[in-house]
Amino acid sequence: MGTASERAMRIAEEITRRTRCEHYRLVLNEERQPTVTDSKIGGLPYWPAGKAYPCDSQGKPMLFVMQINCAEAGLNAPLPQQGMLQWFISTNPDCMYGCQGNFDEEGKGFTVIYHDVIGDNDAPLDVPTHYSVDGSLTPVKREVAIDVETEETAIGVSDGRFNILFFEIVKEITGVEQTGKMWYEYLDNDDCLYFEQNLGMKRPRHQMLGYPVFTQDDARRDIECHDTLLFQLDSQFSTLDRKEVVMWGDMGSGFIFINHADLANLDFTHCYYCWDCG
């Protein structure tokens, strides 16, 4: 294996400098048993007594994917600083984890729920979980606590905005404008490998805010509208028994995107959901 060129490292350094930002890494903690009000994936979700539980387009209760206890996580604006933020998907076996190919932006195949206050209650006993349904209906295979850590990140090569930024910086550095190319066509194999390994998050990639890291290409239909990453949940095997904890198809990732103005207003009614795999 060769080494990256000085030119490539200079471009990568400038991309990192311009896009570096704070985000929240979500760490799955298998050593800690979560309660119903903890940040976690799977199991029984927090749910206020008397509130209607979310149902899909067939009227069936949705499956719980994950939740973040915002106050305990120490989130800052534009994310909520209190309450509970949750992600649910449809149980329809033809729905591809609630995606249906043509991603349902009306919330019938998925929904994001925000409770501004966490009260004293228990989840309803009849809420479906991955323990009581066919495991193939949900990417989340078991209940695991989430620890939330703050760190810095930068844009990766799979983000749909990367290519334009790459060639803006190339023009500034070289004085030559490149048109009609993808970033990897400008670099040799060693330089491409350097970009893929050094820009973006390393797996597992569970996060809030920051930049999405896709297994394939950026799946958003309108990047400008859904410009903010609310959740990314990556595939992951257990560190304890090596069995699946989260599995999107063949080692893929699931994403919830939101418009930055909607997030600032804590309006989660127009989120965009997609997932991809190898």
MOBEL-V192351 format. One record per pair of residues at least 24 apart in sequence whose C-alpha atoms are under 7 Angstrom apart, sorted by the first residue. I is the first residue (numbers start at 0). J is the second residue. Records with the same first field share a line. If there is no record, write none. Layout:
# MOBEL-V192351
I->J / J
This chain:
# MOBEL-V192351
1->189
2->189
3->189 / 190 / 193
4->190
7->190
10->168 / 169
11->194
15->153
18->153 / 154
19->151 / 152 / 153
20->151 / 152 / 153 / 209
21->149 / 150 / 151 / 152 / 209
22->149 / 150 / 151 / 152 / 207 / 208 / 209
23->147 / 148 / 149 / 150 / 206 / 207 / 208
24->147 / 148 / 149 / 150 / 205 / 206 / 207
25->145 / 146 / 147 / 148 / 205 / 206
26->145 / 146 / 147 / 205
27->143 / 144 / 145 / 146
28->143 / 144 / 145 / 146
29->143 / 144
31->144
32->144
33->143 / 144
36->68
37->68
38->66 / 67 / 68 / 144 / 145
39->65 / 66 / 67 / 143 / 144 / 145
40->64 / 65 / 66 / 142 / 143 / 144
41->65 / 128 / 129 / 139 / 141 / 142 / 143
42->128 / 141 / 142
43->122 / 128
44->122
45->121 / 122
46->121 / 122
47->118 / 120
48->120
55->89 / 107 / 108
56->107 / 108
60->127
61->87 / 88 / 89 / 90
62->87 / 88 / 89 / 90 / 127 / 128
63->87 / 88 / 128
64->88 / 139
72->147
77->262 / 263
78->262
81->115 / 116
82->114 / 115 / 116 / 117
83->113 / 114 / 115 / 117
84->112 / 113 / 114
85->111 / 112 / 113
86->110 / 111 / 112
87->111
90->136
92->136
96->136 / 137
98->273
102->272 / 273
104->269 / 270 / 271
111->267
138->245 / 246 / 247
139->244 / 245 / 246
140->243 / 244 / 245
141->244
152->199 / 209
153->198 / 199 / 210
154->198 / 199 / 210
155->198 / 199 / 212
156->195 / 198
157->212 / 213 / 216 / 217
158->211 / 212 / 217
159->217
203->233 / 234 / 235
204->231 / 232 / 233
205->231 / 232 / 233
206->230 / 231 / 232
207->231
213->252
214->251 / 252 / 275 / 276 / 277
215->275 / 277
218->273
224->258
225->256 / 257 / 258 / 271
226->256 / 257 / 258 / 259
227->256 / 257 / 258 / 259
228->255 / 256 / 257
229->255 / 256 / 257
230->254 / 255
231->255
247->276
248->276
249->276 / 277
250->276 / 277
251->275 / 276 / 277
252->276
